[in-house]
Amino acid sequence: MNKISAVIIGASGYTGAELLRLLLVHPHVEIKALVADSNAGKEITDIYPHFAVTKLPKLLKLDEVDFKGIDVAFCCLPHATSQKIIKSLPKTVKVIDLAADFRIQDIALYEKWYGEHFAKDIQPEAVYGLTEIHREKIKKARIVACPGCYPTSILLPLLPLVAANAIDKDEIIADSKSGVTGAGRSLKQHLLFTEANEGVSAYSVTGHRHSAEVVEQLGTNFTFVPHLIPMNRGIISTIYVKLKTDLATARKALEDKYKNEPFVKVLANGAIPATHSVRGTNYCLINIFEGQKPGNATIVSVIDNLNKGSSGQAVQNMNIMFNLPETTGLLETAIFP
């Protein structure tokens, strides 16, 4: 087959670099352009020296890219900056957005958390790209909105349990901890080494914007508190739920849903998922345990925030959109800094 011609918009950020790492070993992708307006004219190796063993195009400004013949554009931009760009792209280009710009179908809910929506007319085209849940819709989509990293770690264990009526969806508490790359590459005081190292801190305690997409997907509100943990990458979500069935039935609902999934694994009874087990991979590891309060259960879910929580899931979705085996390019060894 002809190779998929790809453009990465926002190639100099962490998700852009992770995506580039994955696409370099993808046998059916050719990287035609790398876009980073603030670093246009530079080599990607000026920013990420570990790509020195590869031959890649120079970074460009968006208006320098010829989209004729481009099959897919990945948007790896900060939240609320993709909409106008995606709206301007030719309709022949499939789009995979790694920001929040098209994740939420309810415009009012989006604007509550992110401000004005600048592409309301094309929002209905977008499919929420939680692969294992919306695979069939993703196959037919032109615009796929990859979920946030926190929502990926929360929704993958919860949605099968809600569908099976195994838990009370109105009694959910999610305590999540993320590595520092989850906050992006921009310089912020709380991300400085001396501020973040040797400590764990909660933030957005009264409400985090990622909760909006979880609420829309679950169809209910929930309690969510994120934390910053001093490591580069990874997310662990500990989720507390009230059971409507026994624990064995809840476990079976998870096992049945994911038994044939290549990237989501329910661990053996008693095994506790850990972030180091998924670092650099597109896996989500899940387990469910008896709660300390009778009738409750505790779920532990781990992902790599840059991979299954972002760029890896983007590649998985691209594979589906182009009718490729969805593990393509995600199981091979890649350049890793």
N, C-alpha and C positions, 0 to 999 in steps of 0.2 A: 504494500500500500504506500501511497505518497505520504511523506512526513507531514505532520501537523505544524503549520507555521504559527509561532507564538510570539507575542509581545508581552513583556512584563512592565507594567506601569507602576513606578514606585520601587524600582529594583535596588535602591540603596538602603532601604529599611531592613529590619530583621526578617519580616515575613517574605520580602522580596528576595533576600539572599537565601533564605531557606528554600524557597520555591526554585530558585536557580540551581541550587545544589541538587534538588530532586530531578529537575528537568534535564540536567546534563547527562544523566544515566538512563533517561527514558528513550527506548529504542525507536519511538515513532514521533519524536518532537524535534523540530529545528527552531532554535531561538533566533528570531529575525531582528529583534530590537530590544534594547534595555532603556527604559525611560526613567530619568531622575532629573527634573528641571533644575534643582539646586546644585547638582553636580555635573551638569551637562558638559561634555568635552573631556571629562576624565575617563580613565579606564576603571572598570569595576575593581581591578586589583589594587588601585590606589586606596580603596576603602576596605576591601576584604582580600588581603594578600594570599589567602589559601586558595583562591581561584587562579593563581599564577600558572598552574600546570595546564590550563585550558586556553583556548583561543576564542575570545568573545568580542562582540561589537562594543564600540565605545558607548558611553551613556549619552543619551540624546534628550532634547526637550520634546515634549509631546507633539508640538506643531511641526517637528522635523520628521516625524514618522509617516511613511506612506503605508496606509492600511489596505491598499490594493493587494489582494492575494493573501492577506492575513486571515487565519482561521479562528484564532482565539486570542483574546486579550485578558490577561490577569491584572486586576486592579489591586495593588497592595498599598493603598494610601490611607492616611488618617481618616477617622470617621467624619462624615459629612463633607467630604471633598470629592467623592467619586461620581455623584449623581450627574452633575453637568457634563463631565467628561464622557460617561457612558451614554448619556442622551445624545451626544454629538457623534458617536461612532457609527460607521455604516451598519445597516441592518444585517449585512452578510457576515458580520463578525460575531461569534459567540463570546459571551462575557462571563467571567467568573470573578466576582467581587469578594474580596477578603475583608472588607470593612462592613459597617453596620447599615450602610445606606439603603439597601433593599431587603433587609432581613425581616422587616415588620410590615405586614400587609395593611394594618390599621394605621392610616396616615396620622390620625390624632394621637395615637399612642406613640408613634415615632417622634412626632414633633414635641411631645411632652418631655422626651429625654434628650433629643438631639438637635432641636431647633427646626427651622423651616425645611420642608422637603422640596427639592428643586426639580424633581422628575416624576411628579404624580401621574402623568399620563402613561409612563412605561412601568410604573410599579406593579400593575397586574400581570406583566410578563414574567416577573421574577419568581423563582421557585426557591424555597428555603432549602439549602443544600445539606441537610443532615442526611448523609448518604443512605444509611441503613433504614431510615424511616420513609424517605421520599424518593427512593430510587426510580420508580416508574415515571414520576413527574420530571425528574432530572433528565431522563433520556430524551425528552421532547423539548426541553427548555432552551431558550436563547440566552437568558440571563439567570445565572445561579448565584444566590447570595449565601456564601459560606457562613455557617454559624459562628458565633463568638466562642472563644476557648472555654470560658466558664460554662456557657450553656451546653456545649458538646459534652462536657464531663458530667453535667447534671441530667440532661435530657435522655442520654442513651440508657442509663439505668432506670429512669422514672417512667418513660413513655410506655414500655411494655407492661409495667406493673399497673399503670392507670388503665391501659386497654383491657387488661385481664380483671379489672375491678379488685385487685389484690390489696390496694392501699387506699386510704382516705386521702384524696388529692387536695383536700383543704387543710391538711395537717402535715405540711412538709417544711422541714428546716434544712437548709444547705449551708454548711460551713466549708468554704473553699480557700485553698492556699495556692498562690501562683509564684513562679520564678519571675525575676526582674524583667526579662525580655517581654513579658506580657504587657508591660507599660509602654512599649515602643522604644525607639532609638533617640528620641528628643531628649535634650538635657533638662532634667528636672531635679530640684534640690533633694527631694526625698529618695531619689534613685542614686545619688552619689554614694560611693563606696562606704564612706564613714557614716552615712546616714542609715544605709540599709544593712550593712554587715553586722553580724552577731546579734540580730534581733528579728522579731516577727511583729508586724503591726497590722491591725485591722484598718480598713478604710471604707468610705462610702457606707457607713454603718446604717444610715437611715434610708438608703436606697441606691442601688447601683444600676446603671443604664442597661447592663446586660440582662437584668431581670425582666425587661420588657419582652424580649423574644421568648423567654421561658414561659412567661405568663400567657403569651399568645398561643404557644404550642401546647401547653398543658390545659389551657382554658380555665385557669384559676390563679389566684395570688398565692404567694408562698413567702417564707422568710429566707433571706439570703444575705450572708455577710462574707465578703472577700477579705483575704489577707495577703500581704506581701511577705515572701519568705526569701532569705538571702541565698538563692541559687540562680543559675542562669536560666534554666528552662524546666518546665514541668508543672503540672497541676494535680493536686489531690483534693477531691471533694468528699467530705464525710456528710452523709445525708441521713436525717432522722425522719422516720415515717411511722404512721399508725397503721397497723395491719387490719385488713377486713377479712383475711383468710388466715390459715396457719402459715408458718415460715416455709415449710416444704412446698406448699402450693405457690408461694411467691417466688421461691427459687426456681421452680419448674417453669414459671412464666418467662423468667429471664433466660433460662437454658434453652427453652423451645424457640424463643425469638432469635437467639444468636448462635445456635448450634452449627449453622452453615455459613456464618459470616466470617470472612477472612481476617478482619481487623478488630472485631469486638469479641472478647473472651471472658466467660464467666469462670472464675477460678474454682478449684476443688474446695469442698467444704472446709472452712477454717483457715484457708490461705489468705493473707492480707496483702492487697495490692500496694506496690511501692513505686514511686516515680522513677527510680533508677532502672526499673525493669522496662520502661517504655521510652527512655531517652533516645532521641534520634529516630524514632519509629512512628508508624501510623497506627499503632495499637491503642485500644482502650481496654484496660483490665478492670473487671468489676467483681465484687463479691458482696453477699448479703449475710448479715449476722443477726442472731437473736438480740433484741434490745435489752437494755438494763431495766427498763420498765415493762411489766407484763403487757403483751399485746402490741408492743412496738418492735421495730427492726432498725438496724443501722446498716447503711450501704456505704461501701468505700469504692471510689472510682478514680482511676489515674489515667492521664494522657500526657503527651508532650505538647505543650501549648503552641509551639511553633509548627508542629507536624499534624497530628490528628486534630489539634485545635485550630489549625489554620492552613498552612501550605500543603501538607500531606492530604488533607481532606479535599483541598482544591484540585490536586492531581487526580485523586480518586474520582471526583465528580467529572473532571475532563475526560477520563477514560470512559465513563458511562455515556457522556454526551457524544463521543466519537465512536461508540460501539466497540470499544476495546475491553479486554479482560481488566477488571478494575484494580487488580493488584499490579498491573504493568508499571514498572518504574519505581515501585514502592517497596519491593523486597530486595532489590539489588544493593550492593555496597556503593555508597556515594562519598564524595569529598566531604569530610567532616572536620571542622576546625577544633 
